[in-house]
Amino acid sequence: KLNYYGSRHDIRQYIHVRDACKVILNLANKKLDKFSKINLVGGNKLKVDDVFRTIFETLSIKYSVKYLNSKVNSHYSTTPYGTDFPDESITLSRKVDFNYGLFEVISHVKKELEI
């Protein structure tokens, strides 16, 4: 059973770690203010419930998520922007497909756990 602090309707923009690394390497060559806030935008807007269902289905286990619809101060439902906007927002033009990346990670975990 998975406990999730939030709503099944929460939306997140996922980004693959490989894509994040590419952006970070590119940013390392830029002259940025040392206090710059950068937001990496993956573009894969998905409801967390859909992501959890895909994971459970891929692992062939019964879907069991308890949504603890509490309002956690550091969490958001739809957008990460409150009143604190980043200095720059970077949207990736080429990116690892979300489902491919998810299946890749699940395959790796299954292999490590010998499932």
Protein Blocks (a to p, Z undefined) as FASTA:
>chain_A
ZZdeddfkbccddddfklmmmmmmmmmmpccdfkbccdddehiacdfklmmmmmmmmnop
acdddddfbccfkbcfkbccfkbccfbdcddfbdcdfklmmmmmmmmmmmmnoZZ
